[in-house]
Amino acid sequence: MNRSELGAALRALRDASGKEAKVVARGAVMSQSKFSKIETGKLSPSADDVERILTAIGVSGQVKAEYMDAARAVATDAKAWRLIQRAGLHKAQRKLKAVDADMRTLRLFQPALVPGLFQTPEYMRAILSRHKGLTEATVRETVSARIERQEVLYDDSKTLRFVITEPVLSWLIVPPLVMAGQLDRLVSVSRIPHVDLRVVPLAGPKHDIPNHAFVIRDDRAVTVETVHAEVIVTDPRDVALYVAKFDGFAAHALDGDDMRALITRTRDELLRQRETG
C-alpha cells in the first residue's frame, strides 16, 4: 500500500462512518488542509497521524491494528538536512527535546561522532562548522538548545543506552586538548546509573559492520542519519532490524570500568600528543 492507497482507504473509512472531514480533522487534532492532503495522497502521514485519524473516525480495534500496520510501512520519511537547516537547527533541537521527554527507552549507535547528548559546547561548535552559511547567532542558539536537550540524561525515569565505536574517541574534529575534555565528559556521564555507555574496541574480530548512526526510541521509531537526510523508520519489521543490530554491537562492546579505562587511555594519549606537538 502506498500513500495514495492509504489516503483513499482512510477516506473510505470516514465515508462509511458518516462523519464529515472537518469533524474527523478536529478529532485528530490537525488542520483540515493537512487532513485533506492525507486523504488525497498528497501528503504521507506519520503513523501517529493515522492512529489519531482512526481514533477520530471510531473504527474497531481490529480495523485499527490492520491499518496501523499499513501506515507504519508507508511512514518511512526522509527530510533533507538542507531543509532542516533552513527551518532552523535550533528549532530541530527543541523538537527533539520534546520527543525525548515522551520516550521511556533510548538506544543510540554512533560509529563516527560523540553523541549529541554527551557533546561539550566546543565539540558542538566544531560539528556545526560543517554547515555552510550559519550565522554566529544561529550557532549560539543551536548550541544552547542542544545543551538544554542534555537535561534528559538526568531523568531517572528513562533508560538511556549508547554504543559508540573506538575511533569516535580519537577522531580529531577538535584540537587534542579539547577532545581530551570531551572524553572526560564521557567518563563522567557514564557514571549516571540509568545511562549505559559502551565502546566497541578496535581490537579483536568483528561480527558486524558499523554502517551509520541511528537512534531507536521505545522500539517504535528509528532515526537514521545519512549524508543528505534524516530518515524516520516506523515499520515494526525494520525497527526490529535496528534493535538487533544495536544489541549485537552492545554485546561485543566494553562497558563499566573496562570502557572507562579505554577512554582514559585515549585521553592520556591525546594529552601526550599536545605536549610533544
Buried (B, 14 or more C-beta within 10 A) or exposed (E): BEBBEBBBBBBEBBEEBEBEBEBBBBBBEBEEEBBBBBBEBEBBBBBBBBBBBBEBBBBEEEEBEBBBBBBBBBBBBEBEBEEBBEEBBBEBBBBBBEBBEEBEEBBBBBBBBBBBBBBBEBBBBBBBEEBEEBEEEBBBBBBBBBBEBBEBBEEEEBBBBBBBBBEBBBBEBBBBBBBBBBBBBBBEBBEEEEBBBBBBBEEEEEEEEBEBBBBBBEBBBBBBBBEEBBBBBBBBEBBEEBBEBBEEBBEBBBBEEEBBEBBBEBBEEBBEBEEEE
